[in-house]
Amino acid sequence: QNTFILPGGVAEIFLSHRREHQHQQSQPYDKPLPNTQTIKAKRYGLMKLALETGAVIYPVFVFGASDMLDQLTPVEKKGGSRSSNSKDDGKVTIRNLVGNMMETLSRKVQGGLTLFYGQYYLPIPHAPQLSMVCGNPIYPVEENENRNDTSMSSTMMKNVKGSKMTCRRVENPTTEQVEDLMERYVDALERLFEQYKEEAGYPNETLEII
């Protein structure tokens, strides 16, 4: 079995928002405005853990996930995830202040506390076009595949069970190794996004990874 991890955590929850739409009188639907989707994926601790355990990383992106619900108090980050046409860029608003307070509280209780709504202002999700795309596996140690019973110390052996195909483990990863793996992971996400965004129905989207 593989572990599905959402690395964004609390920070990404408060970056999430539905895309802004421009009403088209000649069309039966609203046209999405150009939008930048911001995700919190640069988790160096996760990359270090992958090196230490030899876990193979599969980059995954879900198009349309942030369009399911509206968030009452999203947090505006500098250069962040709002549409480039947003009128509130650079302004300190009550929503932003409340959003920052909710984010701080969420970190203290180690859980996502936010106010959201969907259709008819009820907790009923909207029905956007959803597409999940998966990239090729990323091996922490390139071109070096081993099973769990090799290339590891006795201390690490005690903490690992099973015989899943993994990479050679690095007991004490260097900063350069962690940064190299992060660079490959971010590059894979960006290529995955650009490759499938038009087919998934989001041709005007851009991706920002922080």
BALUMRO-635562 format. One record per residue (C-alpha): x, y, z. Coordinates in steps of 0.02 Angstrom, whole numbers, plus 32768, in hexadecimal, padded with zeros to 4 digits. Layout:
N
XYZ/...
//
This chain:
210
800080008000/803680B27FDB/801F8146804F/7FC081DB8007/8006827C8052/7FC5832D803E/806183938064/8008843C8062/7FC2842B8111/7F7184BF816B/7FD0853E8101/7F8484FE805E/7ED484F980A6/7ED685B680BA/7F1D85D1800C/7E8D85747FBD/7E0085D17F66/7D8685B97ED6/7DB286067E2F/7D6186AB7E04/7CEB86A77D6E/7CB687297CEF/7C02871E7CB5/7BEE87057BFA/7B4287397BBB/7B5886DA7B18/7B8A863A7B71/7B2585C57BE2/7BB385C37C5F/7C2B863C7CB4/7CDB864A7C70/7D67862E7CF1/7DE086BE7CFF/7E9B869C7CF0/7ED086597D98/7F6D86287DF7/7F5B858A7E5E/7FCF858E7EF5/7FFF84EE7F4E/807084D47FE4/80DE84457FAD/818F84757FDE/819B840A8079/825383E48091/823283758126/81CA830380B6/825882F88038/82D282CE80C3/825E82458101/825181FD8051/830F81F38048/831D81A480F4/8299811F80D0/82B681068017/8200812D7FF0/81D681467F39/817481E97F1B/80E481F07E9F/80B582A57E74/7FF882BE7E6A/7F8E83567E41/7ED083697E47/7E8583EA7DD2/7DE6843C7E13/7DF984097ECA/7DFA84BD7F08/7D5C84E57EA4/7CEC84747F0C/7CD084ED7F9D/7CDD85A77FC1/7D4485DC8057/7D08866F80BD/7DB4869C80FE/7E3F866F8084/7EE886BF80A7/7F3387328024/7FEC870E8011/806687817FB9/806B87487F05/7FE986C87F37/7F5986687EF1/7ED586E77EC3/7EA7870F7E11/7F1787907DBF/7E7887F97DAA/7E5487FE7E64/7E2988AC7EA4/7E6888897F53/7F1F88687F28/7F9188BC7FA6/7F0388F58017/7EEB88C380CD/7E37888B80DE/7DCE884C8170/7DC087A48117/7E7D8799810D/7E9387C781C5/7E12874681FB/7E6386C78187/7F0D86E381D8/7EBE86CE8285/7E6B862B824E/7F0F85ED8205/7F6C861482A7/7EE685BA830D/7EEC85258298/7FA7851482B2/7F918518836E/7F0E848E836E/7F69843182E1/7ED084288273/7E7B848A81E9/7DF684FF822E/7DA3856581A6/7CF885A58171/7CBA856280CB/7C1C85538065/7BE3850F7FBE/7B4385127F59/7AB6857D7F9F/7B3185B4802A/7B2185068075/7BAB84848090/7B7B84357FE9/7C12842C7F75/7C0C84767EC7/7C2783FC7E37/7CC284367DD9/7D1C83CB7D5A/7D9483627DC1/7E2D830B7D7A/7EB782B47DDB/7F59829C7D7D/7FEE82357DB6/80A282497D81/813081CE7D70/818281917E11/821181F77E58/829B818F7EA6/82F481EC7F34/8396819B7EFE/8390819B7E40/83AB80F87DE1/83C480967E80/833580247EB4/83427FA97F44/82CD7F4E7FB6/82B37F71806E/832D7EEE80A6/83C87F3B8054/842F7FD98060/83F38006810E/8437800181BD/83F47F908246/83A68028829C/834480578200/83167FA081E2/82B67F9C8286/82458029824D/821C7FE481A0/81AD7F4E8179/817D7EF580D9/81D57EDF8033/81947F6E7FC8/82067FA77F3B/825F80437F78/830080A37F5D/83A480967FB7/839080EF805C/83FB81828092/840E817C814D/844A8230815F/8414829380C5/8479832F809F/842983D8807C/845D83C77FC6/8406831D7FB7/836683618004/836783FA7F93/838983907EF8/82F4831F7F1F/828683B77F40/82B984037E99/828D83627E3D/81E583567E98/81B4840B7E72/81EB83F87DBD/8180835A7DAD/80E783B37DF4/80FD84477D7E/811083D87CE5/807A836F7D1A/8010840C7D2D/804384577C85/802F83B27C2A/7F7B83937C5F/7F2D843D7C8A/7EDD84587BDF/7E9983A87BD5/7E5683B77C87/7DF684557C57/7E6784D77CAA/7ECA85217C18/7EDB85CF7C66/7F2085907D0C/7FD185AC7D47/802385537DD9/808685A17E67/80E2852B7EDC/811D85747F81/
//
